Amino acid sequence: MPASAREDRRPVLFRIEALGAGAWAVFIGLLVVYWVHQVLRGDEYARQAENNRLRSVPIVAPRGFILDRNGTPLAENEPSFSLLLYRRETKDLDASLRFAAGLLGREADELRRRVERDRAAYDFVPIVLEDNLTLAEVGAVEARALEHPEFVVQTSERRVYKEGAVAAHLLGHLGEASTEQLLGRAGRVRPGDRVGQKGVEAVYQDLLSGTSGARTFVIDSFGREVTELARAEPRAGNTLVLTVDLPLQRLAEELFGDQVGAAVVLDPRTGEILAMVSSPAYDPNVFTRRMSQQEWDEILRHEGKPLNNRVLQNVYSPGSVFKAIVAWAALVHGTNPAERVVCTGGASFYGRTFRCHGVHGSVDLPTALQVSCDVYFYTMGKRLGVDAIAEASGLFGLGRPTGIDLAHEKTGVVPSTSWSLSARKHPWYPGETISVAIGQGPLLTSTLQVARAFAAIANPDGALPTPHLFHIGEHVATRERFAYRPPSRESVPFPPGVREPIVEGLWRVVNAPGGTAYSSRVPGAEICGKTGSVQVVAQKDTKKAHLLPGHLKDHGWFAGFAPRNDPRVVAVVFAEHGEHGATAAAPIATKLMAAWLSRTAGAAAPGPLAAAAPEPPLPRGGG
């Protein structure tokens, strides 16, 4: 072959060789890919293929019951159904969400937001699209199971509050776990779980919630169950017994009626809360069903703010109920209880005239409490000074948390010279002390703080108990009971000769003619107490106070304990814009104390409830 011909064929041969080399490279590459996928990652793909035929459905743990101190259910459960969405089995998410939206009467965009929110944090578990399905909705899902295998109906339980709005604020309610709650209880709470949002439902979430289980089973290509592979049974939540007495709680709410305000009844010896009212209330059952945005907006816009627990979340000037603490401070600092102050209807201090609500003449300390003489306590306030009053307030628990096992407690304000400099950036003016001495000015307390302070007066040893709702817990599996463990008890010092003049004055308030709550006395109950009225706006003519619009009327207080010689109950009632403590608050408080004394006549003093065991969980700050 001529050299020129061979040279002409070289490019062709080169291309053939290059093509062959490329083919070999592709072949070798395919072999490598095959080896990697079939040998190195074969087990992984086998598991993925198997998982495509497996489905895991959670079994929700029954939530523990909440009972009153007598064993009557306050919160229990009833059967319910939830709609779950399995995303990995969803072929067309838009079509799936349109189907679910039409079924549930929701907007598809609302359901999409739920899917997207839960997908971001937990992509490997089903999403709870809706709770509390009706039987008709359950039937509709089951009827189209072949068309929509991505949807599963889960049997669960719905929380039921048998008494409706009764005790709503102390019980709280459930709601879907927020992102913060999911992160705070990682591994224990899943997307879509309903957890405690307020009250003891929130504080004792871990005790009540139990541990959910799960079923793992094989499904066919139509999403139908073939066989069960594994089952982990749920563990029910523990039972929680509260200190609350349901009959007394019902009576308290009945007596309160439409009056806006707060009331608390407790045992001064133990701090056990027997009843707690915040009015207006709400029905926690509305949170266990579907709530429209309109319903939610109506609750939020309600002028009475029904979600607010006025017992511990609202603070007010205590008014004349604070005079009992000023009386203690005066006696401890050397005032003779028999010393008399002349009341002519007013008195001048620091160049200003301060009025009294009456002309009381010459009064000693017990009489000043009995008739609530402002001039007497103006005089004591000037003598003591604001810092001595602040010190006494702190000893009685004002200006700091009570320690109750509920969240979001406000501490109020106890003014002092240092407080004025730090909070207001100017010195304290001596004339302000005169107003503080009768429970007004910048002094702010909660209803619960006042109840705790009066418990210290009621207890002969001055013990300042920690208010609490936890009474007994019971482990469902073992039936083991564990009781509340009180923290180290504080006490208010009562030197000899200090307590009796105060108690005498408080007894006269209710039981002696001329006492400000004499019209609310209950024969045989031996109730001691103090009324109080707090101005909302300054009034030049107090005789025209009744002409003020409702939102500007005075607040009314009553705080007391009974019986005098062996106190077993403390009651405090705050009537928001109730005008007078004697007419709006005292009748409620005295009836509550009399009812409790009647029901517990002859009862033994409280003792240990059960063997000491694991301490109950305490409230999470702000949670």
SEVEX-739269 format. One record per residue (C-alpha): residue number from 1; residue in one letter; chain; x, y, z. Coordinates in steps of 0.5 Angstrom, whole numbers. Layout:
! SEVEX-739269
R   num   residuo   cadena       X       Y       Z
R   NUM         a        A       X       Y       Z
...
This chain:
! SEVEX-739269
R   num   residuo   cadena       X       Y       Z
R     1         m        A       0       0       0
R     2         p        A       3       7      -2
R     3         a        A       5      11       4
R     4         s        A       1      16       2
R     5         a        A      -5      12       3
R     6         r        A      -3       9      10
R     7         e        A      -2      17      12
R     8         d        A     -10      18       9
R     9         r        A     -12      12      14
R    10         r        A      -9      15      20
R    11         p        A     -14      20      22
R    12         v        A     -19      14      21
R    13         l        A     -16       9      26
R    14         f        A     -14      14      31
R    15         r        A     -22      16      31
R    16         i        A     -24       8      32
R    17         e        A     -19       7      37
R    18         a        A     -21      14      41
R    19         l        A     -28      11      40
R    20         g        A     -26       4      43
R    21         a        A     -23       7      49
R    22         g        A     -29      12      50
R    23         a        A     -33       6      50
R    24         w        A     -29       2      55
R    25         a        A     -29       8      60
R    26         v        A     -36       8      60
R    27         f        A     -37       1      61
R    28         i        A     -32       1      67
R    29         g        A     -36       7      69
R    30         l        A     -42       3      69
R    31         l        A     -39      -3      73
R    32         v        A     -36       2      78
R    33         v        A     -43       5      79
R    34         y        A     -46      -2      79
R    35         w        A     -41      -4      84
R    36         v        A     -42       2      89
R    37         h        A     -50       1      89
R    38         q        A     -51      -6      89
R    39         v        A     -45      -8      94
R    40         l        A     -43      -2      98
R    41         r        A     -50       1      98
R    42         g        A     -54      -5      97
R    43         d        A     -56      -5     104
R    44         e        A     -58       2     105
R    45         y        A     -62       2      99
R    46         a        A     -66      -5     101
R    47         r        A     -68      -1     107
R    48         q        A     -70       5     104
R    49         a        A     -74       0      99
R    50         e        A     -77      -4     105
R    51         n        A     -79       3     109
R    52         n        A     -83       5     103
R    53         r        A     -87      -1     105
R    54         l        A     -87       0     112
R    55         r        A     -92       5     116
R    56         s        A     -91       8     123
R    57         v        A     -97      11     127
R    58         p        A     -96      14     133
R    59         i        A    -101      11     139
R    60         v        A    -102      18     143
R    61         a        A    -102      16     151
R    62         p        A    -108      18     155
R    63         r        A    -107      24     159
R    64         g        A    -107      24     166
R    65         f        A    -114      26     170
R    66         i        A    -114      32     174
R    67         l        A    -118      31     180
R    68         d        A    -120      36     186
R    69         r        A    -118      34     193
R    70         n        A    -125      30     194
R    71         g        A    -123      26     188
R    72         t        A    -128      29     183
R    73         p        A    -126      30     176
R    74         l        A    -124      37     173
R    75         a        A    -121      35     167
R    76         e        A    -121      28     163
R    77         n        A    -121      25     156
R    78         e        A    -126      22     151
R    79         p        A    -125      18     145
R    80         s        A    -123      23     139
R    81         f        A    -120      22     132
R    82         s        A    -114      26     128
R    83         l        A    -112      27     121
R    84         l        A    -105      25     119
R    85         l        A    -102      26     113
R    86         y        A     -96      22     111
R    87         r        A     -92      26     106
R    88         r        A     -87      21     103
R    89         e        A     -94      18     100
R    90         t        A     -96      24      97
R    91         k        A     -96      24      90
R    92         d        A     -99      31      89
R    93         l        A     -99      36      95
R    94         d        A    -103      41      92
R    95         a        A    -109      36      90
R    96         s        A    -108      33      97
R    97         l        A    -109      39     101
R    98         r        A    -115      41      97
R    99         f        A    -118      35      99
R   100         a        A    -117      36     106
R   101         a        A    -119      43     106
R   102         g        A    -126      41     103
R   103         l        A    -126      36     108
R   104         l        A    -125      40     114
R   105         g        A    -128      47     112
R   106         r        A    -121      50     112
R   107         e        A    -117      54     107
R   108         a        A    -112      50     103
R   109         d        A    -106      55     104
R   110         e        A    -108      55     112
R   111         l        A    -106      47     111
R   112         r        A    -100      48     107
R   113         r        A     -97      53     112
R   114         r        A     -98      47     117
R   115         v        A     -94      42     113
R   116         e        A     -89      47     111
R   117         r        A     -88      49     118
R   118         d        A     -87      42     121
R   119         r        A     -83      40     115
R   120         a        A     -78      44     117
R   121         a        A     -77      41     123
R   122         y        A     -79      34     123
R   123         d        A     -79      31     116
R   124         f        A     -80      24     118
R   125         v        A     -86      24     122
R   126         p        A     -93      24     120
R   127         i        A     -96      31     120
R   128         v        A    -103      32     124
R   129         l        A    -107      36     120
R   130         e        A    -113      36     124
R   131         d        A    -116      34     131
R   132         n        A    -123      32     133
R   133         l        A    -126      29     127
R   134         t        A    -133      28     126
R   135         l        A    -135      21     125
R   136         a        A    -138      24     118
R   137         e        A    -131      26     116
R   138         v        A    -128      20     119
R   139         g        A    -132      16     114
R   140         a        A    -130      21     108
R   141         v        A    -123      19     109
R   142         e        A    -124      12     110
R   143         a        A    -128      12     103
R   144         r        A    -123      15      99
R   145         a        A    -117      11     102
R   146         l        A    -115       8      96
R   147         e        A    -115      15      92
R   148         h        A    -111      18      98
R   149         p        A    -107      13     102
R   150         e        A    -103      19     104
R   151         f        A    -108      21     109
R   152         v        A    -109      16     116
R   153         v        A    -114      17     121
R   154         q        A    -111      16     128
R   155         t        A    -115      14     134
R   156         s        A    -114      19     140
R   157         e        A    -117      22     146
R   158         r        A    -120      29     147
R   159         r        A    -119      33     153
R   160         v        A    -126      35     157
R   161         y        A    -127      40     162
R   162         k        A    -133      37     166
R   163         e        A    -135      44     169
R   164         g        A    -134      48     163
R   165         a        A    -131      55     166
R   166         v        A    -131      53     173
R   167         a        A    -124      53     175
R   168         a        A    -121      55     168
R   169         h        A    -116      60     170
R   170         l        A    -112      55     175
R   171         l        A    -113      49     170
R   172         g        A    -111      52     164
R   173         h        A    -112      49     157
R   174         l        A    -109      45     152
R   175         g        A    -106      47     145
R   176         e        A    -102      45     139
R   177         a        A     -95      45     141
R   178         s        A     -91      51     139
R   179         t        A     -84      51     136
R   180         e        A     -81      53     142
R   181         q        A     -85      48     146
R   182         l        A     -82      43     141
R   183         l        A     -75      45     142
R   184         g        A     -76      45     149
R   185         r        A     -78      38     150
R   186         a        A     -75      35     144
R   187         g        A     -76      27     144
R   188         r        A     -82      28     148
R   189         v        A     -87      32     144
R   190         r        A     -88      31     137
R   191         p        A     -91      36     132
R   192         g        A     -99      36     132
R   193         d        A     -98      34     140
R   194         r        A    -103      38     144
R   195         v        A     -99      40     151
R   196         g        A    -101      45     157
R   197         q        A    -101      52     155
R   198         k        A    -104      55     161
R   199         g        A    -105      53     169
R   200         v        A    -103      47     172
R   201         e        A    -104      43     165
R   202         a        A     -98      47     163
R   203         v        A     -94      47     170
R   204         y        A     -95      40     170
R   205         q        A     -94      38     163
R   206         d        A     -89      33     164
R   207         l        A     -93      29     170
R   208         l        A     -99      29     166
R   209         s        A     -97      27     159
R   210         g        A     -95      20     159
R   211         t        A     -91      17     154
R   212         s        A     -94      16     147
R   213         g        A     -93       9     143
R   214         a        A     -93       7     136
R   215         r        A     -95       1     131
R   216         t        A     -91      -1     125
R   217         f        A     -94      -5     120
R   218         v        A     -93      -7     112
R   219         i        A     -98      -4     107
R   220         d        A     -99      -6     100
R   221         s        A     -99      -1      94
R   222         f        A    -106       2      96
R   223         g        A    -104       4     103
R   224         r        A    -108      -2     106
R   225         e        A    -105      -5     112
R   226         v        A    -102     -12     111
R   227         t        A     -99     -14     117
R   228         e        A     -97     -11     124
R   229         l        A     -89     -12     125
R   230         a        A     -88      -8     132
R   231         r        A     -92      -5     137
R   232         a        A     -90       0     143
R   233         e        A     -96       1     148
R   234         p        A     -96       8     150
R   235         r        A     -96       9     158
R   236         a        A    -101      14     161
R   237         g        A    -100      20     164
R   238         n        A    -100      21     172
R   239         t        A    -106      23     176
R   240         l        A    -106      30     179
R   241         v        A    -110      31     185
R   242         l        A    -111      39     187
R   243         t        A    -112      42     193
R   244         v        A    -118      45     190
R   245         d        A    -125      44     193
R   246         l        A    -130      43     187
R   247         p        A    -136      45     192
R   248         l        A    -133      51     194
R   249         q        A    -130      53     188
R   250         r        A    -137      53     185
R   251         l        A    -140      57     190
R   252         a        A    -135      62     189
R   253         e        A    -136      63     182
R   254         e        A    -144      63     183
R   255         l        A    -143      69     189
R   256         f        A    -138      73     184
R   257         g        A    -143      72     178
R   258         d        A    -142      78     173
R   259         q        A    -137      82     178
R   260         v        A    -131      83     175
R   261         g        A    -125      81     179
R   262         a        A    -121      76     183
R   263         a        A    -122      72     189
R   264         v        A    -118      66     193
R   265         v        A    -119      62     199
R   266         l        A    -113      58     202
R   267         d        A    -112      54     208
R   268         p        A    -107      59     212
R   269         r        A    -103      53     216
R   270         t        A    -101      49     209
R   271         g        A    -102      54     203
R   272         e        A    -107      50     200
R   273         i        A    -111      54     195
R   274         l        A    -118      51     196
R   275         a        A    -122      56     191
R   276         m        A    -119      61     186
R   277         v        A    -124      65     182
R   278         s        A    -122      70     176
R   279         s        A    -128      74     173
R   280         p        A    -129      74     167
R   281         a        A    -127      67     166
R   282         y        A    -127      63     159
R   283         d        A    -129      55     157
R   284         p        A    -123      51     156
R   285         n        A    -127      46     152
R   286         v        A    -126      51     146
R   287         f        A    -119      50     146
R   288         t        A    -120      42     145
R   289         r        A    -124      43     138
R   290         r        A    -123      47     132
R   291         m        A    -124      55     133
R   292         s        A    -125      60     128
R   293         q        A    -121      66     127
R   294         q        A    -127      70     129
R   295         e        A    -128      66     135
R   296         w        A    -121      67     137
R   297         d        A    -121      75     136
R   298         e        A    -127      75     140
R   299         i        A    -124      72     146
R   300         l        A    -118      77     145
R   301         r        A    -122      83     144
R   302         h        A    -126      82     150
R   303         e        A    -126      88     154
R   304         g        A    -126      84     161
R   305         k        A    -119      80     158
R   306         p        A    -122      73     160
R   307         l        A    -115      69     159
R   308         n        A    -112      74     164
R   309         n        A    -112      70     171
R   310         r        A    -113      77     175
R   311         v        A    -111      73     182
R   312         l        A    -104      73     180
R   313         q        A    -103      77     174
R   314         n        A    -106      83     175
R   315         v        A    -104      88     181
R   316         y        A    -108      93     184
R   317         s        A    -107      98     190
R   318         p        A    -109      94     196
R   319         g        A    -113     100     199
R   320         s        A    -115      99     207
R   321         v        A    -113      92     207
R   322         f        A    -106      94     207
R   323         k        A    -107      98     214
R   324         a        A    -106      91     218
R   325         i        A     -99      91     215
R   326         v        A     -98      98     217
R   327         a        A    -101      97     224
R   328         w        A     -96      91     225
R   329         a        A     -90      96     223
R   330         a        A     -93     101     228
R   331         l        A     -93      96     234
R   332         v        A     -86      93     232
R   333         h        A     -83     100     232
R   334         g        A     -86     102     239
R   335         t        A     -93     105     238
R   336         n        A     -97     103     244
R   337         p        A    -104     100     241
R   338         a        A    -108     104     246
R   339         e        A    -105     111     244
R   340         r        A    -110     115     241
R   341         v        A    -110     119     235
R   342         v        A    -116     124     234
R   343         c        A    -120     124     227
R   344         t        A    -124     130     225
R   345         g        A    -125     128     218
R   346         g        A    -118     130     216
R   347         a        A    -111     132     218
R   348         s        A    -105     136     215
R   349         f        A     -98     133     213
R   350         y        A     -93     137     210
R   351         g        A     -97     143     208
R   352         r        A    -103     139     205
R   353         t        A    -109     137     208
R   354         f        A    -111     129     207
R   355         r        A    -118     127     208
R   356         c        A    -121     121     212
R   357         h        A    -128     118     210
R   358         g        A    -131     120     216
R   359         v        A    -130     124     223
R   360         h        A    -128     118     228
R   361         g        A    -126     122     234
R   362         s        A    -121     119     239
R   363         v        A    -119     112     236
R   364         d        A    -114     107     238
R   365         l        A    -111     102     234
R   366         p        A    -116      96     234
R   367         t        A    -121     102     233
R   368         a        A    -118     105     227
R   369         l        A    -118      98     224
R   370         q        A    -125      97     226
R   371         v        A    -127     104     223
R   372         s        A    -122     104     218
R   373         c        A    -120     111     220
R   374         d        A    -115     114     215
R   375         v        A    -112     120     220
R   376         y        A    -110     114     225
R   377         f        A    -106     111     219
R   378         y        A    -103     117     216
R   379         t        A    -100     119     223
R   380         m        A     -97     112     223
R   381         g        A     -94     113     216
R   382         k        A     -91     119     218
R   383         r        A     -88     116     224
R   384         l        A     -85     110     220
R   385         g        A     -83     113     214
R   386         v        A     -83     109     207
R   387         d        A     -77     105     208
R   388         a        A     -80     102     215
R   389         i        A     -87     101     211
R   390         a        A     -83      97     205
R   391         e        A     -79      93     210
R   392         a        A     -85      91     213
R   393         s        A     -89      89     206
R   394         g        A     -83      85     204
R   395         l        A     -83      81     211
R   396         f        A     -91      80     209
R   397         g        A     -89      77     202
R   398         l        A     -91      83     198
R   399         g        A     -87      86     192
R   400         r        A     -84      79     191
R   401         p        A     -87      72     188
R   402         t        A     -91      68     193
R   403         g        A     -88      61     190
R   404         i        A     -95      59     187
R   405         d        A     -94      53     182
R   406         l        A     -97      57     176
R   407         a        A     -93      61     171
R   408         h        A     -93      69     170
R   409         e        A     -94      71     177
R   410         k        A     -93      79     177
R   411         t        A     -90      81     184
R   412         g        A     -93      88     184
R   413         v        A     -89      94     187
R   414         v        A     -87      96     194
R   415         p        A     -84     103     194
R   416         s        A     -78     106     198
R   417         t        A     -73     111     197
R   418         s        A     -68     107     193
R   419         w        A     -74     104     189
R   420         s        A     -76     112     187
R   421         l        A     -69     113     185
R   422         s        A     -68     107     181
R   423         a        A     -75     107     178
R   424         r        A     -77     114     177
R   425         k        A     -70     117     177
R   426         h        A     -72     122     183
R   427         p        A     -72     122     190
R   428         w        A     -78     120     194
R   429         y        A     -83     126     197
R   430         p        A     -85     125     204
R   431         g        A     -92     127     203
R   432         e        A     -92     120     198
R   433         t        A     -92     116     205
R   434         i        A     -98     119     207
R   435         s        A    -102     116     201
R   436         v        A     -98     109     202
R   437         a        A    -100     108     209
R   438         i        A    -107     107     207
R   439         g        A    -105     103     201
R   440         q        A    -105     107     195
R   441         g        A    -100     111     191
R   442         p        A     -95     107     187
R   443         l        A     -96     101     192
R   444         l        A     -99      95     188
R   445         t        A    -100      88     190
R   446         s        A    -104      82     187
R   447         t        A    -110      78     190
R   448         l        A    -106      72     192
R   449         q        A    -100      76     195
R   450         v        A    -106      79     200
R   451         a        A    -108      73     202
R   452         r        A    -101      70     203
R   453         a        A    -100      76     208
R   454         f        A    -107      75     212
R   455         a        A    -105      68     212
R   456         a        A     -99      70     216
R   457         i        A    -103      74     221
R   458         a        A    -108      69     222
R   459         n        A    -102      64     224
R   460         p        A    -101      65     231
R   461         d        A     -93      63     229
R   462         g        A     -93      68     224
R   463         a        A     -92      63     219
R   464         l        A     -92      65     211
R   465         p        A     -94      59     207
R   466         t        A     -93      58     200
R   467         p        A     -99      58     196
R   468         h        A    -100      52     192
R   469         l        A    -105      47     188
R   470         f        A    -101      41     188
R   471         h        A    -104      36     193
R   472         i        A    -102      29     191
R   473         g        A    -100      26     185
R   474         e        A    -101      18     183
R   475         h        A     -97      14     178
R   476         v        A    -102      10     174
R   477         a        A     -97       4     173
R   478         t        A     -95       3     180
R   479         r        A    -101       7     184
R   480         e        A     -95      10     188
R   481         r        A     -97      17     191
R   482         f        A     -93      23     192
R   483         a        A     -95      29     196
R   484         y        A     -93      36     196
R   485         r        A     -87      38     199
R   486         p        A     -87      45     202
R   487         p        A     -81      49     201
R   488         s        A     -78      52     208
R   489         r        A     -83      56     211
R   490         e        A     -82      63     212
R   491         s        A     -85      67     218
R   492         v        A     -87      74     220
R   493         p        A     -84      76     227
R   494         f        A     -90      77     232
R   495         p        A     -86      80     238
R   496         p        A     -91      79     245
R   497         g        A     -97      84     245
R   498         v        A     -97      85     237
R   499         r        A    -101      80     234
R   500         e        A    -107      81     239
R   501         p        A    -109      88     238
R   502         i        A    -109      87     230
R   503         v        A    -113      81     231
R   504         e        A    -118      85     235
R   505         g        A    -119      90     231
R   506         l        A    -120      85     225
R   507         w        A    -125      82     229
R   508         r        A    -129      88     230
R   509         v        A    -129      90     223
R   510         v        A    -134      84     222
R   511         n        A    -137      83     229
R   512         a        A    -138      90     232
R   513         p        A    -143      95     231
R   514         g        A    -139     100     227
R   515         g        A    -135      96     224
R   516         t        A    -134      97     216
R   517         a        A    -136      90     214
R   518         y        A    -141      89     220
R   519         s        A    -147      88     215
R   520         s        A    -143      81     213
R   521         r        A    -142      78     219
R   522         v        A    -144      71     220
R   523         p        A    -146      69     227
R   524         g        A    -142      63     230
R   525         a        A    -136      64     224
R   526         e        A    -132      69     228
R   527         i        A    -129      72     222
R   528         c        A    -124      77     222
R   529         g        A    -122      82     216
R   530         k        A    -121      88     213
R   531         t        A    -125      92     208
R   532         g        A    -122      97     203
R   533         s        A    -124     101     197
R   534         v        A    -119     104     192
R   535         q        A    -120     110     188
R   536         v        A    -119     110     181
R   537         v        A    -119     117     180
R   538         a        A    -119     123     184
R   539         q        A    -126     125     187
R   540         k        A    -127     132     190
R   541         d        A    -134     130     192
R   542         t        A    -134     123     195
R   543         k        A    -141     123     195
R   544         k        A    -142     123     188
R   545         a        A    -138     117     187
R   546         h        A    -144     113     185
R   547         l        A    -145     118     179
R   548         l        A    -138     116     176
R   549         p        A    -138     111     169
R   550         g        A    -137     104     171
R   551         h        A    -130     104     169
R   552         l        A    -128     110     174
R   553         k        A    -131     107     180
R   554         d        A    -127     105     186
R   555         h        A    -125      98     187
R   556         g        A    -127      94     193
R   557         w        A    -123      89     197
R   558         f        A    -124      85     203
R   559         a        A    -119      80     206
R   560         g        A    -120      76     212
R   561         f        A    -119      69     216
R   562         a        A    -123      65     221
R   563         p        A    -125      63     226
R   564         r        A    -121      68     230
R   565         n        A    -118      63     235
R   566         d        A    -116      57     231
R   567         p        A    -116      60     224
R   568         r        A    -117      55     218
R   569         v        A    -119      59     212
R   570         v        A    -117      66     209
R   571         a        A    -121      69     204
R   572         v        A    -119      75     199
R   573         v        A    -124      78     194
R   574         f        A    -122      84     190
R   575         a        A    -128      87     186
R   576         e        A    -126      91     180
R   577         h        A    -130      98     180
R   578         g        A    -134      95     185
R   579         e        A    -134     101     189
R   580         h        A    -134      99     196
R   581         g        A    -131      93     199
R   582         a        A    -136      93     205
R   583         t        A    -142      92     200
R   584         a        A    -138      88     194
R   585         a        A    -133      84     197
R   586         a        A    -134      83     204
R   587         p        A    -141      79     203
R   588         i        A    -137      74     198
R   589         a        A    -131      73     202
R   590         t        A    -135      72     209
R   591         k        A    -140      67     206
R   592         l        A    -134      63     203
R   593         m        A    -131      62     209
R   594         a        A    -137      60     213
R   595         a        A    -139      55     208
R   596         w        A    -132      52     209
R   597         l        A    -132      52     216
R   598         s        A    -139      49     216
R   599         r        A    -136      43     211
R   600         t        A    -130      42     215
R   601         a        A    -133      42     222
R   602         g        A    -129      37     227
R   603         a        A    -124      36     221
R   604         a        A    -117      34     224
R   605         a        A    -111      39     223
R   606         p        A    -108      37     216
R   607         g        A    -102      32     216
R   608         p        A     -98      28     212
R   609         l        A    -102      26     206
R   610         a        A     -97      21     203
R   611         a        A     -90      18     203
R   612         a        A     -85      23     201
R   613         a        A     -83      21     194
R   614         p        A     -81      25     187
R   615         e        A     -82      32     188
R   616         p        A     -87      35     183
R   617         p        A     -84      39     177
R   618         l        A     -84      47     178
R   619         p        A     -87      52     174
R   620         r        A     -82      54     168
R   621         g        A     -81      61     168
R   622         g        A     -85      65     163
R   623         g        A     -88      58     160
